[in-house]
Amino acid sequence: MAYAAGALFTLTFVVMQALSASARGAPDSFADLAERLSPSVVNITTSTMVAGRDLPALPRAPQGSPLEELFPDLFGPQGNGEDRQRRASALGSGFIISADGFIVTNNHVIDGADEIQIELFDGGPLLDAKLIGTDAKTDIALLKVEADAPLPFVGFGDSDVSRVGDWVLAIGNPLGQGFSVSSGIISARNRSLRGTYDDYIQTDAAINKGNSGGPLFNMDGTVIGVNTAIISPTGGSIGLGFSMSSNVVSRVVEQLKEYGETRRGWLGVQIQDVDKDIANAVGLESVKGALVSNVPDGPAMEAGILAGDVILNFDGREVSDTRGLVRAVGNAEVGKAVRVVIFREGKTQTLKVVLGRREDAERDPVVPVVGQPDATADHEAMGMRLTGLTDEVRGQLGLEDNVKGVAVLTVDEASDAFKKGMRSGDLISEVGQKPVTAPTDVTEALKAAKDAGRKSVLLLVRRDGAPRFVALALDE
């Protein structure tokens, strides 16, 4: 992480990796391990030209004044307040992963820099680093330096076998103080902070500003994480440090080295977690899987996946929740044909999907559309007043002519619908996984769900064009 002043509750990013198959007691000393590993860790200095608008304006000399010649830095063209530029520097950490000079660090350490220099553990001249590639989603960057001799390096371990309570070692450049070692244990695993692909190891090993991009080692001396972030009210370590797990980082690094960019698999669905009410509404015996809320043009649509399906298995791996599915798809090879097990209308079925590339889909997003409705009179159901889509309603809600569904006019604040987040202006597209175009369609679908013995019913709701499923309890 860059060495700069932090705001209240600083969140600073780092990545780490761990390998430990069995529990060990506390070592008598970390000295041998630190001595062996430190040469593979580097200090990173970045610099960037920034505008000087935040600098105080200096007095202006009259044009042609001798002061311009005598004191050009103060009174010359470059010394007149906001027109000046200055070079800003920042510090971070990294580690060497190959003898030929590939270095891993955090993306935020080098982001926006026009000059990156590397300081090796044994001193010597600073080395200029070339940026090979970055991945903002995991906050990882890959650099390359040229050296006169092979460089000491370290390898990635298997972070998945690390355990809460295992000893770990962090090495880096905290607060610009140069090479420094801290030790602690793994406090928690599989932490998520804010990213789609987050898989952080939490540690109480001291991590401070400047440690960003440095390695987190296990007691075997392999990297199990990249130190990326801290949570702190002061900006300093309070024992809440986070390292991106090596099993995420190593895959990103392989792709950056080969392609200069990431290439993640793309299934082409919008999903949400399954809760108890949703599981009951669709007939699942347990709370698991990822509920498909929308299917735009893409691999999933071509394979026959529909909104309302619950994905239970992806490429041979059980899906427990949306986070697990996103990571599994992202780690899958672009163009690979995978088997996806879905739950639909009380039965499971297997579909084959040829994965696309997520980065391509993000550059060319697809906007889903739904069809033309019939307009009918207002109606009360489940604490909501519903209406068909007249031209007036469409205008009020900003809906296109090709949108189909039933609009929510009001929601009783004492109802289950209000508690589950339903609000005036929402559009109900499906009830019980059946399309609805009029309020009477809603009441018929509710009656069908009750007759089938359901305790709750699933509604597909759109707000500002974004779909989500809501499970509402049926009246006894």
C-alpha positions as CSV (number, residue, x, y, z in Angstrom):
1,M,0.0,0.0,0.0
2,A,1.2,3.5,-0.6
3,Y,2.8,5.3,2.3
4,A,0.4,8.2,2.7
5,A,-1.9,9.7,5.4
6,G,-5.0,7.7,6.1
7,A,-8.6,8.6,6.8
8,L,-10.8,7.4,9.7
9,F,-11.0,3.6,9.5
10,T,-8.3,3.2,6.8
11,L,-8.7,0.3,4.4
12,T,-5.4,-0.5,2.9
13,F,-4.8,-3.3,0.5
14,V,-2.4,-6.3,0.7
15,V,-2.2,-10.0,-0.4
16,M,-1.0,-13.2,1.3
17,Q,-0.6,-16.9,0.8
18,A,-0.1,-19.8,3.2
19,L,0.8,-23.5,3.2
20,S,0.5,-25.6,6.3
21,A,-0.8,-29.1,6.4
22,S,-0.5,-29.7,10.1
23,A,-0.5,-27.6,13.3
24,R,2.8,-26.6,14.8
25,G,3.9,-25.1,18.1
26,A,5.4,-21.7,18.3
27,P,9.0,-21.6,17.0
28,D,11.8,-20.7,19.3
29,S,12.8,-18.1,16.8
30,F,11.9,-16.7,13.4
31,A,15.5,-15.7,12.7
32,D,16.5,-18.5,10.3
33,L,13.3,-18.2,8.3
34,A,13.5,-14.4,8.2
35,E,17.2,-14.6,7.1
36,R,16.3,-17.0,4.3
37,L,13.3,-15.2,3.0
38,S,14.1,-11.5,3.3
39,P,16.4,-11.4,0.1
40,S,13.3,-12.2,-2.0
41,V,11.4,-9.2,-0.7
42,V,11.8,-5.8,-2.3
43,N,11.0,-2.2,-1.5
44,I,9.0,-0.3,-4.2
45,T,9.2,3.4,-4.8
46,T,6.8,5.0,-7.3
47,S,6.7,8.6,-8.5
48,T,4.1,10.6,-10.5
49,M,3.9,14.1,-11.8
50,V,0.9,15.8,-10.2
51,A,-0.6,19.3,-10.6
52,G,0.4,21.8,-8.0
53,R,-3.1,23.1,-7.4
54,D,-2.8,22.1,-3.7
55,L,0.4,24.2,-3.3
56,P,0.1,27.8,-2.1
57,A,0.3,30.5,-4.9
58,L,3.5,32.4,-4.8
59,P,3.9,36.2,-5.3
60,R,4.0,37.2,-8.9
61,A,6.8,39.5,-10.2
62,P,6.0,42.1,-12.9
63,Q,6.6,40.7,-16.3
64,G,10.2,41.4,-17.4
65,S,11.4,42.0,-13.8
66,P,15.0,41.0,-12.9
67,L,13.5,38.8,-10.2
68,E,12.4,36.3,-12.9
69,E,16.0,35.7,-13.9
70,L,17.5,35.8,-10.4
71,F,14.8,33.5,-8.9
72,P,13.2,31.5,-11.7
73,D,11.9,28.8,-9.3
74,L,10.0,31.4,-7.3
75,F,9.0,34.0,-9.9
76,G,9.5,32.4,-13.2
77,P,6.8,30.7,-15.3
78,Q,7.1,27.4,-13.3
79,G,6.8,29.2,-10.0
80,N,3.4,30.8,-10.3
81,G,1.1,28.8,-8.1
82,E,-1.3,26.4,-9.8
83,D,0.7,26.2,-13.1
84,R,3.5,24.4,-11.3
85,Q,3.8,20.6,-11.2
86,R,5.6,18.5,-8.7
87,R,6.7,14.9,-8.5
88,A,4.9,12.9,-5.8
89,S,6.4,9.7,-4.4
90,A,4.9,6.6,-2.7
91,L,6.3,3.5,-1.1
92,G,5.2,-0.1,-1.0
93,S,6.5,-3.7,-1.0
94,G,6.7,-6.6,-3.3
95,F,8.4,-10.0,-3.7
96,I,10.4,-11.7,-6.4
97,I,8.9,-14.9,-7.9
98,S,11.5,-15.9,-10.4
99,A,15.3,-15.6,-10.9
100,D,14.8,-13.6,-14.0
101,G,13.1,-10.7,-12.2
102,F,9.3,-11.1,-12.1
103,I,7.9,-9.2,-9.1
104,V,4.4,-9.4,-7.5
105,T,2.9,-6.4,-5.7
106,N,-0.5,-4.6,-5.2
107,N,-2.1,-2.7,-8.1
108,H,-2.7,0.2,-5.8
109,V,1.0,0.5,-5.0
110,I,1.9,1.3,-8.6
111,D,-1.5,2.6,-10.0
112,G,-0.9,5.8,-12.0
113,A,2.9,5.8,-11.5
114,D,5.0,6.9,-14.4
115,E,8.2,5.6,-12.7
116,I,8.6,2.4,-10.7
117,Q,11.9,1.6,-9.0
118,I,12.9,-1.5,-7.0
119,E,15.3,-1.7,-4.0
120,L,16.8,-5.1,-3.4
121,F,17.5,-6.4,0.1
122,D,21.2,-6.4,-0.3
123,G,21.3,-2.8,-1.5
124,G,23.0,-1.7,-4.6
125,P,21.6,0.7,-7.3
126,L,17.8,1.0,-7.7
127,L,16.4,-1.1,-10.6
128,D,13.8,0.3,-13.0
129,A,10.7,-1.9,-13.2
130,K,8.5,-2.5,-16.2
131,L,4.8,-3.0,-15.6
132,I,3.7,-6.3,-17.2
133,G,0.0,-6.2,-16.2
134,T,-2.5,-5.5,-13.5
135,D,-5.8,-6.8,-12.1
136,A,-7.8,-4.2,-10.3
137,K,-10.4,-6.9,-9.1
138,T,-7.8,-8.6,-6.9
139,D,-5.5,-5.6,-6.6
140,I,-2.5,-7.5,-8.0
141,A,0.2,-6.2,-10.3
142,L,3.1,-7.9,-12.0
143,L,6.4,-6.2,-12.6
144,K,9.7,-7.1,-14.3
145,V,13.3,-6.0,-13.6
146,E,16.5,-6.8,-15.4
147,A,19.5,-7.6,-13.1
148,D,23.1,-8.6,-13.8
149,A,22.7,-11.9,-11.9
150,P,19.9,-14.3,-11.0
151,L,17.7,-12.9,-8.2
152,P,16.6,-14.8,-5.0
153,F,13.0,-15.7,-5.3
154,V,10.1,-17.5,-3.5
155,G,7.2,-19.6,-4.6
156,F,3.5,-19.7,-3.9
157,G,2.1,-22.2,-1.4
158,D,-1.4,-23.7,-1.2
159,S,-3.5,-21.2,0.8
160,D,-6.4,-23.6,0.9
161,V,-4.6,-25.9,3.4
162,S,-3.7,-23.1,5.8
163,R,-5.7,-23.1,9.0
164,V,-6.9,-20.5,11.5
165,G,-4.2,-20.4,14.2
166,D,-1.2,-21.2,11.9
167,W,1.8,-19.1,12.4
168,V,2.6,-16.6,9.6
169,L,5.4,-14.1,8.8
170,A,5.0,-10.7,7.0
171,I,7.9,-9.0,5.5
172,G,7.8,-5.5,3.9
173,N,8.5,-1.8,4.0
174,P,6.2,-0.5,6.7
175,L,5.9,3.3,7.0
176,G,9.0,3.6,4.8
177,Q,11.2,2.1,7.4
178,G,12.8,-0.4,5.0
179,F,12.9,-4.2,5.3
180,S,11.0,-5.3,8.4
181,V,9.6,-8.6,9.7
182,S,6.5,-9.2,11.8
183,S,4.9,-12.4,13.0
184,G,1.4,-13.5,14.0
185,I,-1.2,-16.1,13.3
186,I,-4.0,-16.6,10.8
187,S,-7.0,-15.1,12.5
188,A,-9.7,-16.0,9.9
189,R,-9.9,-17.3,6.3
190,N,-12.1,-16.6,3.3
191,R,-12.8,-13.0,4.3
192,S,-14.5,-10.7,1.8
193,L,-14.0,-6.9,1.9
194,R,-15.5,-5.4,-1.2
195,G,-14.5,-7.3,-4.3
196,T,-16.2,-10.0,-6.4
197,Y,-13.2,-12.3,-6.2
198,D,-12.2,-11.6,-2.6
199,D,-10.6,-14.5,-0.7
200,Y,-8.6,-12.8,2.1
201,I,-6.6,-14.3,4.9
202,Q,-7.0,-12.3,8.1
203,T,-3.9,-12.0,10.3
204,D,-2.8,-10.3,13.4
205,A,0.8,-10.0,12.1
206,A,1.6,-6.3,12.1
207,I,0.8,-4.8,8.7
208,N,1.1,-1.1,8.2
209,K,1.2,1.4,5.4
210,G,4.0,0.5,3.1
211,N,3.5,-3.2,3.7
212,S,1.1,-3.3,0.8
213,G,2.2,-5.8,-1.9
214,G,4.5,-7.7,0.5
215,P,4.3,-11.4,1.1
216,L,2.7,-13.4,3.9
217,F,4.7,-16.5,4.5
218,N,3.8,-19.8,6.2
219,M,6.4,-21.7,8.3
220,D,7.5,-23.6,5.2
221,G,8.6,-20.4,3.7
222,T,6.1,-20.3,0.8
223,V,3.9,-17.3,0.1
224,I,0.3,-17.9,1.1
225,G,-0.9,-14.3,0.6
226,V,-0.2,-10.8,-0.6
227,N,-0.6,-8.2,2.2
228,T,-3.3,-5.8,0.8
229,A,-5.4,-4.1,3.4
230,I,-5.9,-3.1,7.0
231,I,-8.9,-2.0,9.0
232,S,-8.0,0.6,11.5
233,P,-9.4,3.8,13.2
234,T,-5.9,5.2,13.3
235,G,-4.3,4.2,10.0
236,G,-1.8,1.9,11.9
237,S,-2.0,-1.8,12.6
238,I,-4.5,-2.9,15.3
239,G,-4.2,-6.6,14.4
240,L,-6.7,-6.6,11.5
241,G,-4.6,-7.2,8.4
242,F,-5.8,-8.9,5.2
243,S,-3.8,-10.8,2.6
244,M,-5.2,-12.0,-0.7
245,S,-4.9,-15.7,-0.7
246,S,-2.1,-17.3,-2.9
247,N,-4.5,-19.6,-4.8
248,V,-6.2,-16.4,-6.1
249,V,-3.0,-14.5,-6.7
250,S,-1.0,-17.3,-8.4
251,R,-3.7,-17.8,-11.1
252,V,-3.8,-14.0,-11.8
253,V,-0.1,-13.9,-12.0
254,E,0.1,-16.7,-14.5
255,Q,-2.4,-14.9,-16.8
256,L,-0.6,-11.5,-16.4
257,K,2.7,-13.2,-17.3
258,E,1.2,-15.0,-20.3
259,Y,-1.3,-12.4,-21.7
260,G,-0.6,-9.1,-19.8
261,E,-4.2,-9.2,-18.7
262,T,-6.7,-11.6,-17.0
263,R,-9.0,-14.0,-18.8
264,R,-11.8,-15.1,-16.6
265,G,-14.7,-17.4,-17.4
266,W,-18.2,-15.9,-17.9
267,L,-21.4,-17.8,-17.5
268,G,-23.7,-14.9,-18.3
269,V,-26.3,-14.8,-15.4
270,Q,-27.3,-12.5,-12.7
271,I,-27.6,-14.3,-9.4
272,Q,-28.6,-14.0,-5.8
273,D,-28.3,-16.1,-2.7
274,V,-30.9,-18.6,-1.7
275,D,-32.5,-18.0,1.8
276,K,-34.9,-20.2,3.7
277,D,-38.0,-18.5,2.2
278,I,-36.7,-18.7,-1.4
279,A,-35.8,-22.4,-0.9
280,N,-39.3,-23.1,0.3
281,A,-40.9,-21.1,-2.5
282,V,-39.1,-23.1,-5.2
283,G,-39.3,-26.4,-3.5
284,L,-35.6,-26.9,-2.4
285,E,-35.2,-29.2,0.6
286,S,-32.2,-27.2,1.9
287,V,-30.8,-23.7,1.6
288,K,-28.0,-23.9,-1.1
289,G,-27.2,-22.9,-4.6
290,A,-27.4,-19.6,-6.5
291,L,-30.7,-18.4,-7.8
292,V,-30.7,-17.0,-11.3
293,S,-32.5,-13.7,-11.4
294,N,-31.8,-12.7,-15.0
295,V,-30.3,-14.3,-18.1
296,P,-29.1,-11.8,-20.8
297,D,-27.7,-12.9,-24.2
298,G,-24.7,-15.0,-23.6
299,P,-23.5,-18.5,-22.8
300,A,-26.2,-19.3,-20.2
301,M,-29.1,-18.3,-22.5
302,E,-27.6,-20.3,-25.3
303,A,-27.5,-23.4,-23.0
304,G,-31.1,-23.0,-21.9
305,I,-30.7,-21.6,-18.3
306,L,-33.7,-19.6,-17.3
307,A,-34.5,-16.9,-14.6
308,G,-35.8,-18.8,-11.6
309,D,-33.4,-21.7,-12.0
310,V,-31.2,-22.6,-9.0
311,I,-27.6,-23.5,-9.9
312,L,-26.6,-26.4,-7.6
313,N,-23.4,-27.6,-9.3
314,F,-20.8,-26.0,-11.6
315,D,-18.2,-28.1,-13.4
316,G,-18.4,-30.9,-10.8
317,R,-18.2,-28.5,-7.8
318,E,-21.2,-28.1,-5.4
319,V,-22.4,-24.5,-5.3
320,S,-23.2,-23.3,-1.8
321,D,-23.8,-19.6,-2.5
322,T,-23.3,-16.9,-5.1
323,R,-19.8,-16.0,-4.0
324,G,-18.7,-19.6,-4.5
325,L,-20.2,-19.7,-8.0
326,V,-18.7,-16.4,-9.0
327,R,-15.2,-17.6,-8.0
328,A,-15.6,-21.0,-9.7
329,V,-16.7,-19.5,-12.9
330,G,-14.0,-16.8,-12.9
331,N,-11.3,-19.5,-12.3
332,A,-12.7,-21.6,-15.2
333,E,-11.0,-21.6,-18.6
334,V,-12.5,-19.3,-21.3
335,G,-14.1,-21.5,-24.0
336,K,-14.4,-24.5,-21.8
337,A,-17.6,-26.6,-22.0
338,V,-18.8,-27.2,-18.5
339,R,-21.7,-29.1,-17.0
340,V,-24.1,-27.1,-14.9
341,V,-26.7,-28.8,-12.7
342,I,-29.8,-26.7,-12.1
343,F,-33.0,-27.1,-10.1
344,R,-36.2,-26.2,-12.0
345,E,-39.8,-26.9,-11.2
346,G,-39.0,-29.5,-8.6
347,K,-36.5,-31.5,-10.6
348,T,-32.7,-31.3,-11.3
349,Q,-31.3,-31.3,-14.8
350,T,-27.9,-31.0,-16.3
351,L,-27.0,-28.5,-19.0
352,K,-23.8,-28.0,-20.9
353,V,-22.5,-24.4,-21.2
354,V,-19.5,-23.1,-23.2
355,L,-18.1,-20.3,-21.1
356,G,-17.4,-16.9,-22.6
357,R,-14.9,-14.3,-21.3
358,R,-15.9,-12.0,-18.6
359,E,-13.7,-9.1,-19.6
360,D,-15.3,-9.1,-23.1
361,A,-18.8,-9.1,-21.6
362,E,-17.9,-6.1,-19.3
363,R,-16.8,-4.1,-22.3
364,D,-20.0,-4.8,-24.2
365,P,-22.8,-5.2,-21.6
366,V,-26.1,-6.6,-22.6
367,V,-29.3,-4.9,-21.5
368,P,-32.2,-7.4,-20.8
369,V,-35.6,-6.7,-22.2
370,V,-39.1,-8.1,-21.5
371,G,-42.3,-8.1,-23.4
372,Q,-45.5,-6.0,-23.9
373,P,-48.2,-6.1,-21.1
374,D,-51.9,-5.8,-20.8
375,A,-53.3,-3.0,-18.6
376,T,-56.0,-3.9,-16.0
377,A,-57.6,-2.3,-12.9
378,D,-55.8,-1.9,-9.6
379,H,-55.9,-4.9,-7.2
380,E,-54.8,-5.7,-3.6
381,A,-52.5,-8.7,-2.9
382,M,-50.1,-9.5,0.0
383,G,-50.2,-6.0,1.3
384,M,-49.5,-4.4,-2.0
385,R,-51.7,-2.4,-4.3
386,L,-51.0,-3.5,-7.9
387,T,-51.8,-2.1,-11.3
388,G,-51.3,-3.0,-14.9
389,L,-49.0,-0.9,-17.1
390,T,-51.0,1.9,-18.7
391,D,-49.3,4.6,-20.7
392,E,-49.6,6.8,-17.7
393,V,-48.0,4.3,-15.4
394,R,-45.2,3.7,-17.9
395,G,-44.5,7.4,-18.0
396,Q,-44.4,7.7,-14.2
397,L,-42.0,4.7,-13.9
398,G,-40.0,5.5,-16.9
399,L,-40.7,2.1,-18.6
400,E,-40.3,1.4,-22.2
401,D,-43.2,0.1,-24.3
402,N,-41.7,-3.4,-24.5
403,V,-41.6,-4.0,-20.7
404,K,-44.0,-6.5,-19.3
405,G,-45.2,-6.9,-15.7
406,V,-47.4,-5.5,-12.9
407,A,-46.5,-2.2,-11.1
408,V,-46.6,-1.8,-7.3
409,L,-48.4,1.4,-6.4
410,T,-48.2,1.1,-2.6
411,V,-46.9,-1.3,0.1
412,D,-48.4,-1.7,3.5
413,E,-45.5,-1.1,6.0
414,A,-46.8,-3.9,8.3
415,S,-46.7,-6.5,5.5
416,D,-44.1,-9.1,4.8
417,A,-43.6,-7.5,1.4
418,F,-42.4,-4.3,3.0
419,K,-40.1,-6.1,5.3
420,K,-38.6,-7.9,2.3
421,G,-37.9,-4.7,0.6
422,M,-40.8,-4.2,-1.8
423,R,-41.5,-0.6,-2.5
424,S,-43.8,1.7,-4.6
425,G,-42.6,1.8,-8.2
426,D,-41.3,-1.8,-8.2
427,L,-42.2,-4.0,-11.2
428,I,-43.3,-7.6,-10.7
429,S,-42.4,-9.7,-13.7
430,E,-43.1,-13.2,-12.4
431,V,-44.9,-14.8,-9.5
432,G,-44.2,-18.4,-8.8
433,Q,-41.8,-18.4,-11.7
434,K,-44.7,-17.6,-14.1
435,P,-44.9,-14.4,-16.1
436,V,-47.6,-11.9,-15.0
437,T,-49.1,-9.1,-17.1
438,A,-52.1,-8.1,-14.9
439,P,-52.9,-8.0,-11.2
440,T,-55.3,-10.9,-11.6
441,D,-52.3,-13.0,-12.8
442,V,-50.7,-12.3,-9.5
443,T,-53.7,-13.5,-7.4
444,E,-54.1,-16.6,-9.6
445,A,-50.4,-17.4,-9.1
446,L,-50.7,-16.9,-5.3
447,K,-53.7,-19.3,-5.2
448,A,-51.8,-21.9,-7.2
449,A,-48.9,-21.7,-4.8
450,K,-51.2,-22.2,-1.8
451,D,-53.0,-25.1,-3.4
452,A,-49.6,-26.7,-4.0
453,G,-48.9,-26.4,-0.3
454,R,-46.2,-23.7,-0.5
455,K,-45.5,-21.6,2.6
456,S,-44.0,-18.8,0.5
457,V,-44.0,-17.7,-3.1
458,L,-41.2,-16.3,-5.3
459,L,-41.6,-12.9,-7.1
460,L,-39.2,-11.7,-9.8
461,V,-39.0,-7.9,-9.2
462,R,-37.3,-5.2,-11.2
463,R,-36.2,-1.9,-9.9
464,D,-34.5,0.6,-12.2
465,G,-34.1,-2.3,-14.6
466,A,-32.2,-4.5,-12.2
467,P,-33.9,-7.9,-11.5
468,R,-34.0,-9.7,-8.1
469,F,-36.1,-12.5,-6.6
470,V,-38.1,-11.8,-3.4
471,A,-39.7,-14.7,-1.4
472,L,-42.9,-13.6,0.4
473,A,-44.7,-15.7,3.0
474,L,-48.2,-16.8,2.0
475,D,-51.1,-16.1,4.4
476,E,-52.3,-19.2,6.3
